[in-house]
Amino acid sequence: MNAEYHPDWCARNACTAYVEDGDELHRSEPMVIKTDDPTVDLFVYKTAGPDGATEYIEMARLDVPTEQSWHLSEPVLGTELVLPMSSAGAVVRAMAVLS
């Protein structure tokens, strides 16, 4: 694999696909959704492994403002939701119903 490969949607400033001791993920820029809590926002973004073959949608509640880059911040309560792309349509429909 060529270490220069990045999917078109990969945000280089958040990409750790080729970083030593990183989590080896390409990441898109996040869509940030405001919550009722002014100190917490929901970050929704796409990820994939270094080869870009398997894509996921990830959601994490993060404290704002973040003290470091958003992709290095620990999620509130230490959890995030990772969904295969095949589930992304259902998430979009659910968010539309809830908003």
CYANA upper distance limits for C-alpha pairs under 8 A (distance plus 0.5 A):
  1 MET  CA      5 TYR  CA      8.30
  1 MET  CA     51 ASP  CA      7.76
  3 ALA  CA     18 TYR  CA      7.15
  5 TYR  CA     50 PRO  CA      8.40
  5 TYR  CA     51 ASP  CA      8.19
  6 HIS  CA     10 CYS  CA      6.56
  6 HIS  CA     26 HIS  CA      7.63
  6 HIS  CA     50 PRO  CA      8.33
  6 HIS  CA     52 GLY  CA      7.93
  7 PRO  CA     26 HIS  CA      8.15
  7 PRO  CA     52 GLY  CA      6.93
  9 TRP  CA     27 ARG  CA      8.22
  9 TRP  CA     28 SER  CA      6.07
 10 CYS  CA     15 CYS  CA      7.31
 10 CYS  CA     26 HIS  CA      6.15
 10 CYS  CA     27 ARG  CA      5.72
 10 CYS  CA     28 SER  CA      5.26
 10 CYS  CA     29 GLU  CA      7.98
 11 ALA  CA     15 CYS  CA      6.58
 11 ALA  CA     26 HIS  CA      7.97
 11 ALA  CA     27 ARG  CA      6.36
 11 ALA  CA     28 SER  CA      5.49
 11 ALA  CA     29 GLU  CA      6.16
 12 ARG  CA     27 ARG  CA      8.39
 14 ALA  CA     26 HIS  CA      8.03
 14 ALA  CA     27 ARG  CA      6.47
 14 ALA  CA     28 SER  CA      8.00
 14 ALA  CA     29 GLU  CA      8.04
 14 ALA  CA     69 SER  CA      8.36
 14 ALA  CA     71 HIS  CA      6.69
 15 CYS  CA     24 GLU  CA      8.41
 15 CYS  CA     25 LEU  CA      6.65
 15 CYS  CA     26 HIS  CA      5.25
 15 CYS  CA     27 ARG  CA      5.90
 16 THR  CA     22 GLY  CA      6.10
 16 THR  CA     23 ASP  CA      6.72
 16 THR  CA     24 GLU  CA      5.52
 16 THR  CA     25 LEU  CA      5.66
 16 THR  CA     26 HIS  CA      6.67
 16 THR  CA     27 ARG  CA      8.39
 17 ALA  CA     22 GLY  CA      7.81
 17 ALA  CA     23 ASP  CA      7.50
 17 ALA  CA     24 GLU  CA      4.18
 17 ALA  CA     25 LEU  CA      4.81
 17 ALA  CA     26 HIS  CA      5.80
 17 ALA  CA     49 GLY  CA      7.14
 17 ALA  CA     50 PRO  CA      5.52
 18 TYR  CA     22 GLY  CA      8.03
 18 TYR  CA     24 GLU  CA      6.46
 18 TYR  CA     25 LEU  CA      8.48
 18 TYR  CA     50 PRO  CA      7.68
 19 VAL  CA     23 ASP  CA      8.36
 19 VAL  CA     24 GLU  CA      7.20
 24 GLU  CA     49 GLY  CA      6.62
 24 GLU  CA     50 PRO  CA      6.65
 25 LEU  CA     47 THR  CA      6.57
 25 LEU  CA     48 ALA  CA      5.99
 25 LEU  CA     49 GLY  CA      5.36
 25 LEU  CA     50 PRO  CA      6.60
 26 HIS  CA     47 THR  CA      5.81
 26 HIS  CA     48 ALA  CA      5.70
 26 HIS  CA     49 GLY  CA      6.69
 26 HIS  CA     50 PRO  CA      7.06
 26 HIS  CA     52 GLY  CA      7.92
 27 ARG  CA     45 TYR  CA      7.32
 27 ARG  CA     46 LYS  CA      6.14
 27 ARG  CA     47 THR  CA      5.07
 27 ARG  CA     48 ALA  CA      7.41
 28 SER  CA     45 TYR  CA      6.14
 28 SER  CA     46 LYS  CA      5.75
 28 SER  CA     47 THR  CA      7.12
 29 GLU  CA     45 TYR  CA      6.85
 29 GLU  CA     46 LYS  CA      8.43
 30 PRO  CA     43 PHE  CA      6.15
 30 PRO  CA     44 VAL  CA      5.78
 30 PRO  CA     45 TYR  CA      5.05
 30 PRO  CA     46 LYS  CA      8.25
 31 MET  CA     43 PHE  CA      6.27
 31 MET  CA     44 VAL  CA      5.61
 31 MET  CA     45 TYR  CA      6.77
 32 VAL  CA     41 ASP  CA      7.04
 32 VAL  CA     42 LEU  CA      6.22
 32 VAL  CA     43 PHE  CA      5.21
 32 VAL  CA     44 VAL  CA      6.94
 33 ILE  CA     41 ASP  CA      6.28
 33 ILE  CA     42 LEU  CA      5.50
 33 ILE  CA     43 PHE  CA      6.89
 33 ILE  CA     44 VAL  CA      8.33
 34 LYS  CA     38 PRO  CA      8.10
 34 LYS  CA     40 VAL  CA      7.99
 34 LYS  CA     41 ASP  CA      5.44
 34 LYS  CA     42 LEU  CA      6.96
 35 THR  CA     40 VAL  CA      6.96
 35 THR  CA     41 ASP  CA      5.96
 35 THR  CA     42 LEU  CA      7.45
 37 ASP  CA     41 ASP  CA      8.11
 38 PRO  CA     64 VAL  CA      8.27
 39 THR  CA     63 ASP  CA      6.10
 39 THR  CA     64 VAL  CA      5.66
 39 THR  CA     65 PRO  CA      7.78
 40 VAL  CA     61 ARG  CA      6.88
 40 VAL  CA     62 LEU  CA      6.00
 40 VAL  CA     63 ASP  CA      5.00
 40 VAL  CA     64 VAL  CA      5.94
 41 ASP  CA     61 ARG  CA      6.13
 41 ASP  CA     62 LEU  CA      6.13
 41 ASP  CA     63 ASP  CA      7.09
 41 ASP  CA     64 VAL  CA      7.07
 42 LEU  CA     59 MET  CA      7.23
 42 LEU  CA     60 ALA  CA      6.21
 42 LEU  CA     61 ARG  CA      4.94
 42 LEU  CA     62 LEU  CA      6.85
 43 PHE  CA     59 MET  CA      6.09
 43 PHE  CA     60 ALA  CA      5.81
 43 PHE  CA     61 ARG  CA      6.67
 43 PHE  CA     62 LEU  CA      7.54
 44 VAL  CA     57 ILE  CA      7.53
 44 VAL  CA     58 GLU  CA      6.21
 44 VAL  CA     59 MET  CA      5.02
 44 VAL  CA     60 ALA  CA      7.23
 45 TYR  CA     57 ILE  CA      6.24
 45 TYR  CA     58 GLU  CA      5.96
 45 TYR  CA     59 MET  CA      7.16
 46 LYS  CA     55 GLU  CA      7.37
 46 LYS  CA     56 TYR  CA      6.10
 46 LYS  CA     57 ILE  CA      5.07
 46 LYS  CA     58 GLU  CA      6.62
 47 THR  CA     55 GLU  CA      6.18
 47 THR  CA     56 TYR  CA      5.69
 47 THR  CA     57 ILE  CA      6.80
 47 THR  CA     58 GLU  CA      7.56
 48 ALA  CA     52 GLY  CA      5.58
 48 ALA  CA     53 ALA  CA      7.41
 48 ALA  CA     54 THR  CA      6.12
 48 ALA  CA     55 GLU  CA      5.02
 48 ALA  CA     56 TYR  CA      6.69
 49 GLY  CA     53 ALA  CA      7.54
 49 GLY  CA     54 THR  CA      7.15
 49 GLY  CA     55 GLU  CA      8.01
 54 THR  CA     84 PRO  CA      8.50
 55 GLU  CA     84 PRO  CA      6.97
 55 GLU  CA     85 MET  CA      6.37
 56 TYR  CA     82 VAL  CA      7.04
 56 TYR  CA     83 LEU  CA      5.96
 56 TYR  CA     84 PRO  CA      5.01
 56 TYR  CA     85 MET  CA      5.57
 57 ILE  CA     82 VAL  CA      6.40
 57 ILE  CA     83 LEU  CA      5.68
 57 ILE  CA     84 PRO  CA      6.81
 57 ILE  CA     85 MET  CA      6.68
 57 ILE  CA     88 ALA  CA      7.22
 58 GLU  CA     80 GLU  CA      7.49
 58 GLU  CA     81 LEU  CA      6.05
 58 GLU  CA     82 VAL  CA      4.98
 58 GLU  CA     83 LEU  CA      6.75
 59 MET  CA     80 GLU  CA      6.16
 59 MET  CA     81 LEU  CA      5.58
 59 MET  CA     82 VAL  CA      7.09
 60 ALA  CA     75 PRO  CA      6.11
 60 ALA  CA     76 VAL  CA      8.10
 60 ALA  CA     79 THR  CA      7.55
 60 ALA  CA     80 GLU  CA      5.08
 60 ALA  CA     81 LEU  CA      7.01
 61 ARG  CA     75 PRO  CA      5.88
 61 ARG  CA     76 VAL  CA      5.96
 61 ARG  CA     80 GLU  CA      7.68
 62 LEU  CA     66 THR  CA      7.85
 62 LEU  CA     70 TRP  CA      8.28
 62 LEU  CA     73 SER  CA      7.56
 62 LEU  CA     74 GLU  CA      7.47
 62 LEU  CA     75 PRO  CA      5.49
 62 LEU  CA     76 VAL  CA      5.98
 63 ASP  CA     75 PRO  CA      8.05
 63 ASP  CA     76 VAL  CA      7.16
 66 THR  CA     70 TRP  CA      6.67
 66 THR  CA     73 SER  CA      7.37
 67 GLU  CA     73 SER  CA      8.12
 68 GLN  CA     72 LEU  CA      7.05
 68 GLN  CA     73 SER  CA      6.92
 69 SER  CA     73 SER  CA      7.18
 74 GLU  CA     78 GLY  CA      6.74
 75 PRO  CA     79 THR  CA      6.23
 75 PRO  CA     80 GLU  CA      6.92
 83 LEU  CA     87 SER  CA      6.69
 83 LEU  CA     88 ALA  CA      7.49
 84 PRO  CA     88 ALA  CA      7.48
 85 MET  CA     89 GLY  CA      8.46
 87 SER  CA     91 VAL  CA      7.07
 88 ALA  CA     92 VAL  CA      6.81
 89 GLY  CA     93 ARG  CA      6.79
 90 ALA  CA     94 ALA  CA      6.63
 91 VAL  CA     95 MET  CA      6.60
 92 VAL  CA     96 ALA  CA      6.68
 93 ARG  CA     97 VAL  CA      6.81
 94 ALA  CA     98 LEU  CA      6.72
 95 MET  CA     99 SER  CA      6.53
